[in-house]
Amino acid sequence: MHIYFSGIGGAGIGPLAQVANKAGHAVSGSDKQSSSYIDYLIKSGIKDIHIGQSLESIEELHKRHPIDWFVYTSALPLENPDAPELLFCRQNNIKISKRDELLNQILLDKQLKLIAIAGTHGKTTTTAMVTWLFKQLKEPVSFLLPAKTSFAEMGEYEEKGEYFIYEADEFDRNFLAFEPEASLITGVSWDHHEIFRTREDYQEAFKEFISQTKQTFIWDEDAQYLGVDSSSSLKILDSSRPEIEQIKLAGKYNRLDGWLAISAVSHLTSRPVENLVEIINSFPGLSRRMEMLTPNLYSDYAHTPEKIRGAMSVAKEMADENNQKLIVIYEPLTNRRQQYILNEYKDCFSGAEKVYWIPSYLAREDPKDRIIPPEELISHLDNPSIAVAMSRDDNLKAEIKMHLEQGNMVVGMAGGGGDSLDDWLRKEFVSSPNN
């Protein structure tokens, strides 16, 4: 079967394309722009990728190699319901779906049990931790990783494996398409407000997800937030257990993610917790989660107040250990999200010596929304004097260079993909460090 992935450079779509390719399907795709993810996919063997999502490109490809299934990122119909690729596939009776339908088909065809990691924050790190544990235990396993690691491909299909590990994102209610064997819920706080119009709607979606899962693992605070009780199919974990401190990873939230992963993997594999603690303590991390780009310069995916607080807990431990001042560059992810969270920033950058706040990364925006400038967002901090509004330009580059020369720890916090702050830091300080 020939599967075409629109938005193949995305962290959710690209790894699925890898899995489909390794499961024996012909794979091609497109994206609006080139990126490091596109380069990664090409190196992994997916060569037929077109930059620019035009009618001509997909039409030419379909003539050369007929497309059986068109898989699109959720952003495509939101940004343009009459996108050329969508119209072409409708006109040519090509099967069209989002990623969840294809993944469910692969799970069915290959008779795999799903291990789903869900939650507002901590999903990607916990997904990588579960994958790390399985691989170190030499347990064959298939998985999708939405971030690069040093120990695994982003998408893998293992013919001899029993399980498939998947980050089940709540955006567009994607996670409700699955009935997992086991689910890990990493933390819940209202997000994706354009999909879930009220907090209660968001909570109900997670409760529905739990009801579809054979065995769920959840923290006590989140169980209370959702109003769910312990049962044979719902294990509630105590986040104050002293045993959690046996995990030596930097950052409280990393240690909690590690214990959640250990609890689920111990249940699924019958391996002793003590053995799994030893393995998680050697977890090497993943890209854009306090990833060192050059000495003292780090990149993190934090882009909501909860994620920022989690990243700050890790960064402060690292900076304190090395007696460094902590400097943050922050790029909010989407202006539409800022409409809802601007009053939640408050103390989330507490511990930073200085914060350089740059304009939001725009994606899937509502044209009716006013773009909120950095100065206005900064005013919602408890201590706005620590932050300064800047742009991503030579002035910011000079400030970062100055802090690095002074031996400070500098962390770029940003979501977004191509042309994000993360992308810019890599180009300015990794690809061309002397510019």
C-alpha positions as CSV (number, residue, x, y, z in Angstrom):
1,M,0.0,0.0,0.0
2,H,1.3,3.5,-0.9
3,I,0.7,6.0,2.0
4,Y,1.2,9.7,1.5
5,F,1.8,11.8,4.6
6,S,0.9,15.5,4.4
7,G,2.9,17.4,7.0
8,I,5.5,14.6,7.1
9,G,8.0,16.9,8.9
10,G,5.8,17.1,12.0
11,A,6.7,15.3,15.2
12,G,3.5,13.3,15.1
13,I,3.3,12.5,11.4
14,G,7.0,11.8,10.6
15,P,7.6,8.9,13.1
16,L,4.4,7.3,11.9
17,A,5.7,7.5,8.3
18,Q,8.8,5.6,9.6
19,V,6.7,2.9,11.2
20,A,4.6,2.5,8.1
21,N,7.7,2.2,6.0
22,K,9.3,-0.4,8.3
23,A,6.0,-2.3,8.4
24,G,6.3,-2.8,4.6
25,H,4.3,0.1,3.1
26,A,5.4,2.4,0.4
27,V,5.7,5.9,1.9
28,S,5.9,9.5,0.5
29,G,4.9,12.9,1.7
30,S,5.1,16.6,1.7
31,D,5.6,19.6,4.1
32,K,5.3,23.4,3.9
33,Q,9.0,23.8,4.6
34,S,12.3,22.0,5.0
35,S,13.6,21.2,8.5
36,S,16.0,19.0,10.4
37,Y,13.1,16.4,10.7
38,I,12.8,16.3,6.9
39,D,16.5,15.7,6.6
40,Y,16.3,13.0,9.3
41,L,13.4,11.2,7.4
42,I,15.4,11.2,4.2
43,K,18.4,9.7,5.9
44,S,16.2,7.0,7.4
45,G,15.1,5.9,3.9
46,I,12.0,8.0,3.1
47,K,13.2,9.7,-0.1
48,D,10.0,10.8,-1.8
49,I,9.3,14.0,0.1
50,H,8.1,17.3,-1.6
51,I,8.6,20.7,0.0
52,G,5.6,22.8,-0.9
53,Q,2.1,21.2,-0.8
54,S,1.0,21.9,-4.3
55,L,-1.5,20.2,-6.6
56,E,1.2,19.7,-9.2
57,S,3.4,17.7,-6.9
58,I,0.8,15.3,-5.6
59,E,-0.7,14.9,-9.1
60,E,2.7,14.0,-10.6
61,L,3.4,11.5,-7.8
62,H,0.0,9.8,-8.1
63,K,0.5,9.3,-11.8
64,R,3.9,7.7,-11.2
65,H,2.9,5.7,-8.1
66,P,-0.9,5.7,-7.3
67,I,-1.6,6.8,-3.7
68,D,-3.9,4.5,-1.7
69,W,-4.1,6.4,1.6
70,F,-3.7,10.1,2.3
71,V,-2.8,10.9,6.0
72,Y,-2.8,14.5,7.1
73,T,-1.8,16.5,10.1
74,S,-4.6,18.0,12.1
75,A,-3.3,21.5,11.2
76,L,-4.0,21.0,7.5
77,P,-7.9,21.4,7.4
78,L,-7.7,24.0,10.2
79,E,-5.4,26.2,8.2
80,N,-7.0,25.5,4.8
81,P,-10.0,23.2,4.4
82,D,-9.6,23.5,0.7
83,A,-5.9,22.7,0.6
84,P,-4.8,21.5,-2.9
85,E,-3.7,18.0,-1.6
86,L,-7.0,17.4,0.2
87,L,-9.0,18.5,-2.9
88,F,-7.0,16.3,-5.2
89,C,-7.5,13.2,-3.0
90,R,-11.2,13.8,-2.6
91,Q,-11.6,14.2,-6.4
92,N,-9.6,11.0,-7.0
93,N,-11.4,8.9,-4.4
94,I,-8.2,8.3,-2.4
95,K,-8.8,7.3,1.2
96,I,-8.3,10.2,3.6
97,S,-7.7,10.2,7.3
98,K,-5.8,11.6,10.2
99,R,-3.0,9.6,11.8
100,D,-5.1,7.8,14.4
101,E,-7.0,5.7,11.8
102,L,-3.8,4.6,10.1
103,L,-2.1,3.7,13.4
104,N,-5.2,1.7,14.6
105,Q,-5.0,-0.2,11.3
106,I,-1.3,-1.0,11.8
107,L,-2.1,-2.1,15.4
108,L,-4.9,-4.4,14.1
109,D,-2.9,-5.8,11.2
110,K,0.2,-6.5,13.3
111,Q,-1.8,-7.6,16.4
112,L,0.0,-5.1,18.7
113,K,-1.1,-4.0,22.2
114,L,-1.0,-0.2,22.7
115,I,0.9,1.5,25.6
116,A,-0.4,5.1,25.4
117,I,1.2,8.0,27.2
118,A,-1.3,10.9,27.7
119,G,-1.4,14.2,29.6
120,T,-1.0,17.9,29.2
121,H,2.7,17.9,30.0
122,G,5.5,15.3,30.3
123,K,4.2,13.1,27.5
124,T,7.2,13.0,25.3
125,T,9.7,12.5,28.1
126,T,7.7,9.7,29.6
127,T,7.2,8.1,26.2
128,A,11.0,8.1,25.7
129,M,11.5,6.7,29.2
130,V,9.2,3.8,28.6
131,T,10.9,3.1,25.3
132,W,14.3,3.3,27.0
133,L,13.2,0.8,29.7
134,F,11.9,-1.7,27.1
135,K,15.1,-1.4,25.0
136,Q,17.4,-1.8,28.0
137,L,15.4,-4.9,29.1
138,K,16.0,-6.3,25.6
139,E,12.2,-6.5,25.2
140,P,11.3,-6.1,21.5
141,V,8.9,-3.2,21.1
142,S,7.5,-0.9,18.4
143,F,7.0,2.8,19.1
144,L,6.6,6.4,18.0
145,L,8.9,9.0,19.5
146,P,8.0,12.6,18.8
147,A,11.5,13.7,19.6
148,K,15.0,12.6,18.6
149,T,17.1,10.5,21.1
150,S,20.5,8.9,21.1
151,F,19.1,5.4,21.7
152,A,16.3,4.9,19.2
153,E,14.8,5.9,15.9
154,M,11.8,8.2,16.1
155,G,9.6,5.5,14.6
156,E,10.2,1.8,14.9
157,Y,8.3,-1.4,14.0
158,E,9.5,-4.6,15.7
159,E,7.9,-7.7,14.2
160,K,8.6,-9.8,17.3
161,G,7.2,-7.3,19.8
162,E,4.0,-7.5,21.7
163,Y,3.5,-3.8,22.5
164,F,3.4,-0.5,20.6
165,I,4.4,2.7,22.6
166,Y,2.6,5.8,21.6
167,E,2.3,9.4,22.8
168,A,-1.5,9.8,22.7
169,D,-2.0,13.6,22.2
170,E,-5.3,15.1,23.3
171,F,-5.2,17.8,20.6
172,D,-8.2,17.3,18.2
173,R,-9.2,14.5,20.6
174,N,-6.7,12.2,19.0
175,F,-6.3,10.0,22.0
176,L,-10.0,9.0,22.1
177,A,-9.5,7.0,18.9
178,F,-7.6,4.3,20.8
179,E,-8.4,1.5,23.3
180,P,-5.0,1.0,25.0
181,E,-3.8,-2.0,26.9
182,A,-2.1,0.4,29.3
183,S,-2.2,4.2,29.7
184,L,0.1,6.5,31.6
185,I,-1.3,9.9,32.4
186,T,1.6,12.3,33.1
187,G,-0.3,15.4,34.4
188,V,-3.5,17.2,33.5
189,S,-4.3,20.9,33.3
190,W,-6.6,22.6,30.8
191,D,-5.0,23.2,27.4
192,H,-5.9,23.3,23.6
193,H,-8.7,25.7,24.4
194,E,-9.7,26.0,20.7
195,I,-10.7,22.3,20.9
196,F,-11.9,22.1,24.5
197,R,-13.9,25.2,25.1
198,T,-14.3,24.6,28.9
199,R,-12.1,23.1,31.6
200,E,-14.9,20.5,32.2
201,D,-14.8,19.5,28.5
202,Y,-11.1,18.8,28.8
203,Q,-11.6,16.8,32.0
204,E,-14.4,14.7,30.5
205,A,-12.2,13.8,27.5
206,F,-9.5,12.4,29.9
207,K,-12.2,10.5,31.8
208,E,-13.4,9.0,28.6
209,F,-9.9,8.0,27.6
210,I,-9.4,6.3,31.0
211,S,-12.7,4.4,30.5
212,Q,-11.3,3.0,27.2
213,T,-8.1,1.7,28.7
214,K,-7.6,-1.7,30.2
215,Q,-5.1,-0.5,32.9
216,T,-4.4,3.2,33.7
217,F,-1.6,4.7,35.8
218,I,-2.2,8.2,37.1
219,W,-0.9,10.6,39.9
220,D,-3.0,11.3,42.9
221,E,-3.3,15.0,42.1
222,D,-4.6,14.3,38.6
223,A,-7.0,11.7,39.8
224,Q,-8.4,14.3,42.2
225,Y,-8.5,16.9,39.5
226,L,-10.5,14.6,37.2
227,G,-12.7,13.2,40.0
228,V,-11.8,9.5,39.4
229,D,-11.3,6.8,42.0
230,S,-8.9,3.9,42.3
231,S,-10.1,0.6,40.9
232,S,-8.8,-2.7,39.5
233,S,-8.3,-0.8,36.1
234,L,-7.0,2.5,37.6
235,K,-3.9,2.6,39.7
236,I,-3.4,5.9,41.5
237,L,0.2,6.7,42.4
238,D,1.3,8.7,45.4
239,S,3.6,11.5,44.2
240,S,5.0,12.0,47.8
241,R,6.5,8.4,48.0
242,P,10.1,8.7,49.3
243,E,11.1,5.9,46.9
244,I,10.8,8.3,44.0
245,E,13.9,10.1,45.3
246,Q,15.9,6.9,44.4
247,I,15.7,8.3,40.9
248,K,18.7,10.6,40.4
249,L,17.6,12.5,37.3
250,A,17.7,16.3,37.5
251,G,14.4,18.0,38.1
252,K,11.4,16.9,40.2
253,Y,9.2,16.4,37.2
254,N,11.7,14.2,35.5
255,R,11.8,12.0,38.6
256,L,8.0,11.8,38.6
257,D,7.9,10.9,34.9
258,G,10.5,8.3,35.6
259,W,8.5,6.7,38.4
260,L,5.4,6.7,36.3
261,A,7.3,4.9,33.5
262,I,8.7,2.4,36.0
263,S,5.3,1.6,37.6
264,A,3.8,0.8,34.2
265,V,6.7,-1.2,32.8
266,S,7.0,-3.2,36.0
267,H,3.3,-4.1,35.7
268,L,3.6,-5.0,32.0
269,T,6.9,-7.0,32.2
270,S,6.9,-8.2,35.8
271,R,10.4,-6.8,36.2
272,P,11.3,-5.6,39.8
273,V,11.1,-1.9,40.4
274,E,14.6,-1.8,41.9
275,N,16.0,-3.0,38.6
276,L,14.0,-0.5,36.6
277,V,15.2,2.4,38.9
278,E,18.8,1.5,38.0
279,I,18.0,1.6,34.3
280,I,16.1,4.9,34.5
281,N,19.0,6.5,36.3
282,S,21.0,6.1,33.1
283,F,18.3,7.6,30.9
284,P,20.2,9.8,28.4
285,G,17.5,12.3,27.7
286,L,16.1,13.4,24.4
287,S,16.2,16.4,22.0
288,R,14.7,19.7,23.1
289,R,14.3,18.6,26.7
290,M,17.2,20.5,28.4
291,E,19.3,19.5,25.4
292,M,22.8,21.0,25.3
293,L,23.4,22.7,22.0
294,T,26.8,24.0,22.8
295,P,28.5,24.4,26.3
296,N,26.1,26.3,28.6
297,L,23.4,26.8,25.9
298,Y,20.4,24.5,26.1
299,S,17.1,24.1,24.3
300,D,13.8,23.0,25.9
301,Y,10.3,22.4,24.5
302,A,8.6,24.2,27.5
303,H,5.7,26.4,26.2
304,T,3.0,26.4,28.8
305,P,3.2,27.6,32.4
306,E,3.3,24.0,33.7
307,K,5.9,22.9,31.2
308,I,8.0,26.1,32.0
309,R,7.9,25.3,35.7
310,G,9.0,21.7,35.0
311,A,11.9,22.9,32.8
312,M,12.8,25.6,35.4
313,S,13.1,22.9,38.1
314,V,15.6,21.0,36.0
315,A,17.5,24.1,34.9
316,K,17.8,25.5,38.4
317,E,19.2,22.3,39.8
318,M,21.8,22.2,37.0
319,A,22.7,25.9,37.4
320,D,22.9,25.7,41.2
321,E,25.1,22.6,40.9
322,N,27.6,24.6,38.7
323,N,27.1,27.9,40.6
324,Q,25.8,29.6,37.4
325,K,23.3,32.4,36.8
326,L,20.2,31.1,34.8
327,I,19.2,33.1,31.7
328,V,16.0,32.2,29.7
329,I,15.0,33.1,26.2
330,Y,11.2,32.4,25.9
331,E,9.2,32.1,22.7
332,P,5.5,31.4,23.4
333,L,3.8,28.8,21.2
334,T,0.9,30.3,19.3
335,N,-0.9,33.6,20.0
336,R,-4.3,31.8,20.4
337,R,-2.9,29.9,23.5
338,Q,-1.8,33.2,25.0
339,Q,-5.4,34.5,25.1
340,Y,-6.1,31.8,27.7
341,I,-2.9,31.5,29.7
342,L,-1.5,35.0,30.1
343,N,-2.8,35.2,33.7
344,E,-1.1,31.9,34.6
345,Y,2.5,32.9,34.0
346,K,2.9,34.6,37.4
347,D,6.0,33.0,39.1
348,C,6.8,30.4,36.4
349,F,10.2,31.9,35.7
350,S,11.1,32.2,39.3
351,G,14.9,31.6,39.8
352,A,15.9,33.1,36.4
353,E,18.4,36.0,36.5
354,K,16.9,37.4,33.3
355,V,14.2,36.4,30.7
356,Y,14.4,37.5,27.1
357,W,10.8,37.3,25.9
358,I,10.4,37.2,22.1
359,P,7.2,37.3,19.9
360,S,5.0,34.2,19.9
361,Y,5.5,31.4,17.3
362,L,2.3,31.7,15.1
363,A,0.5,28.5,13.9
364,R,-3.2,27.7,13.3
365,E,-4.2,31.2,14.5
366,D,-7.6,32.7,14.7
367,P,-7.5,35.8,12.5
368,K,-10.0,37.5,14.8
369,D,-7.5,37.4,17.7
370,R,-5.3,40.4,18.5
371,I,-1.6,39.5,18.5
372,I,-0.5,40.0,22.1
373,P,3.0,41.6,22.2
374,P,5.8,40.3,24.6
375,E,5.5,43.5,26.7
376,E,1.9,42.8,27.6
377,L,2.6,39.1,28.4
378,I,5.6,40.1,30.6
379,S,3.3,42.4,32.6
380,H,1.5,39.3,33.9
381,L,4.6,38.0,35.7
382,D,4.7,38.4,39.5
383,N,8.1,40.0,38.9
384,P,8.1,41.6,35.5
385,S,11.4,43.4,36.1
386,I,13.3,40.2,35.3
387,A,12.0,40.1,31.8
388,V,12.7,42.2,28.7
389,A,11.0,42.1,25.3
390,M,13.2,41.4,22.4
391,S,13.2,40.1,18.8
392,R,15.0,37.2,17.4
393,D,17.8,39.2,15.7
394,D,21.5,40.2,16.0
395,N,20.8,42.1,19.2
396,L,19.5,39.0,20.9
397,K,22.4,37.0,19.5
398,A,24.8,39.4,21.0
399,E,23.1,39.2,24.4
400,I,23.3,35.4,24.3
401,K,26.9,35.5,23.4
402,M,27.7,37.8,26.3
403,H,26.0,35.5,28.8
404,L,27.8,32.5,27.4
405,E,31.1,34.3,27.6
406,Q,30.3,35.1,31.3
407,G,29.8,31.4,32.0
408,N,26.0,31.7,32.6
409,M,23.6,28.9,31.8
410,V,21.3,30.0,28.9
411,V,18.1,28.1,28.1
412,G,15.9,28.6,25.1
413,M,12.3,27.6,25.8
414,A,10.0,27.2,22.8
415,G,7.5,25.0,21.1
416,G,7.1,25.2,17.4
417,G,9.0,23.4,14.6
418,G,10.6,24.9,11.5
419,D,11.7,28.6,12.1
420,S,11.2,28.4,15.8
421,L,13.6,29.7,18.5
422,D,15.0,26.2,18.7
423,D,15.7,26.2,15.0
424,W,17.3,29.7,15.2
425,L,19.6,28.8,18.1
426,R,20.9,25.8,16.2
427,K,21.6,27.8,13.1
428,E,23.2,30.7,14.9
429,F,25.2,28.8,17.6
430,V,25.6,25.3,16.4
431,S,25.8,25.4,12.6
432,S,27.7,28.7,12.5
433,P,29.0,29.3,16.0
434,N,31.5,31.9,15.0
435,N,29.1,34.1,13.1
